[in-house]
Amino acid sequence: MQRSEITLVPLTERHWPQVERIYAEGIAAGSATFETEPPSWRDFDASRLPGHRHVALRGDGDVVGWVACSPVSTRAVYAGVVEHSVYVAASARGLGVGGLLLGALVTSTEVAGIWTIQSNVFPENEASLRLHAAHGFRVVGTRERIGRATVGPHAGRWRDTVLVERRSGLVAG
């Protein structure tokens, strides 16, 4: 599969079975999230901002990655700040899918007036940290022993996360 064979479209309910599979793959690997299982479509849909959900599709229509974001707070002062997740299927890693998805998220959030995108990344997830750095994210700091993993290869271990953020150069914040 070539990067040129990938198209991005808005993430909708019809993509959910494949998005859920990719999400579960990331959970099982233990290097993507503290979540123990993917949410239902209803919970995902209710918690992610509709204009900022994208899937990457192969030429055959299979979903090979997704990105979505949620508000960090309901308080008005944080209206321009979101937290995002980006997941790429194991079969598509290293092909630039994550970069396409993150680029689409940056564009859609800036058009909407969002000035800060943030995420928490496990320090050993070097590919994710490199991806974020390549898209203008900076490391804000490390949150030491912020949570204890309950599933996967790190179950029972306290984990650090690296807080990364990208401040828009187009939207005043």
C-alpha positions, 0 to 999 in steps of 0.5 A: 500500500502506498501513501497515495492510495490513502484517502481521508473522509469524515469518521461516521458510524458506518466506519465504527466496526473497523475503527473499533478494531483498530482501537482494540488493537492499540489497547491490546498492544499496551502502548496507546492508552489506559483504556481497557476496551473501546467505547460503544459507538454511542459513547464515542459519538457523544464524546468526540467533536463531529467536525474533527473525526477522520478515517484513513481508507485504503483503495478498497475502502478498508479503514487503516487509521483514525483521529478524533478529539474531545474538548478538554473542559466544558468551561468557556475559557477552554473552548479552544483546547482539545485532546486528541487520539490518533490510531493506525492499524498495525498493517499500515504503520510506517506508511505515513497514515498517522501524518495524514490523519494528524494533518487533517486534524490540525487543519479542521481544528484551525478552521474551527478556531481551536488554538490548542491540541493536546495529547498524553503519550506513553514515553516508550511510544517513540513513533507517536512522539516523533509523529507529533513532533513532526506536526508542530507538537512540543513536549510540555512535560512528563506526568510521572506515575499518573496512572496504573495500567489494568490490562495488556503487557503493562497491567499492574504497573504505574505508567508515565505519560508525556503531555504534548501540545500544538499551539496554532500559528493561525488562531490566536490563543 
